[in-house]
Amino acid sequence: MIIETKSTRSPRPLTDRDWEVLADLEDFQRRFTRMAAPLDIGGFDCSHHSPTLTKLCKRDLVERKRHYVGISGGHWRYGVTDAGREALKDRTGR
């Protein structure tokens, strides 16, 4: 009997929402040439953007870096990786 563990499971396909966030992030970076905060690409309190971006980071489609602001500890900034750009290109043909 084979027991499936986390390391042997293949990841689920990306959802339409995942692709939309990835495309929005790529568009933001193309226009502003900097990494984006979730708010920059349509996020708001309790929206799906931060968890979706974290999911995309785990798949190496997005990178994140800590952006320090004052004493608050800072926030994460996100950017599309080369693998993320390739995935978008394959999906959209552009």
MOJOZI-V22085 format. One record per pair of residues at least 4 apart in sequence whose ideal C-beta (glycine too) atoms are under 7 Angstrom apart, sorted by the first residue. I is the first residue (numbers start at 1). J is the second residue. D is the distance in Angstrom with one decimal. If there is no record, write none. Layout:
BEGIN
((I	J	D) (I	J	D))
END
This chain:
BEGIN
((4	8	5.5) (4	9	5.6) (11	59	6.5) (14	18	3.9) (14	19	5.6) (16	20	6.3) (17	21	6.5) (17	48	6.6) (17	52	6.4) (18	22	6.3) (18	52	5.9) (18	55	6.7) (18	56	6.5) (19	23	6.1) (19	91	6.4) (20	24	6.2) (21	25	6.3) (21	41	6.8) (21	49	6.3) (21	52	4.7) (21	53	6.5) (21	56	7.0) (22	26	6.4) (22	56	6.0) (22	61	6.1) (22	62	7.0) (22	80	6.7) (22	84	5.9) (22	88	6.1) (23	27	6.2) (23	88	6.1) (24	28	6.4) (24	41	4.3) (24	42	6.3) (25	29	6.5) (25	36	5.8) (25	41	5.5) (25	62	6.6) (25	78	6.0) (25	80	5.4) (26	30	6.4) (26	80	4.6) (26	85	6.5) (26	88	5.9) (27	31	6.4) (28	32	5.9) (28	36	4.6) (28	40	5.7) (28	41	5.4) (29	33	6.7) (29	36	6.7) (29	79	5.9) (29	80	6.0) (35	65	6.4) (35	77	3.7) (35	78	5.9) (35	79	4.3) (36	40	3.9) (36	41	5.4) (36	77	6.4) (36	78	5.6) (37	75	5.7) (37	77	5.8) (38	43	3.2) (38	49	3.9) (38	50	5.1) (38	53	6.4) (39	43	5.1) (39	44	7.0) (41	49	6.6) (42	49	6.7) (43	47	4.8) (43	49	3.3) (43	50	6.6) (48	52	5.1) (49	53	6.1) (50	54	6.4) (51	55	6.4) (52	56	6.5) (53	57	6.4) (53	62	5.8) (53	64	7.0) (53	78	5.1) (54	58	6.7) (55	59	7.0) (56	61	4.6) (56	62	4.0) (57	62	4.9) (57	63	6.7) (57	64	5.4) (60	81	6.0) (60	83	5.3) (61	81	6.1) (61	83	5.7) (61	84	3.7) (61	87	5.8) (62	78	5.3) (62	79	6.8) (62	80	6.0) (62	81	6.3) (62	84	5.7) (63	79	5.3) (63	81	5.4) (64	76	4.7) (64	77	6.7) (64	78	5.0) (65	77	5.4) (66	74	5.2) (66	76	6.3) (67	74	5.3) (67	75	5.4) (67	76	7.0) (67	77	4.5) (68	74	3.8) (69	74	5.3) (69	75	6.6) (80	84	4.0) (80	85	5.6) (82	86	6.4) (83	87	6.3) (84	88	6.5) (85	89	6.2) (86	90	6.3) (87	91	6.3) (88	92	5.8) (89	94	6.6))
END
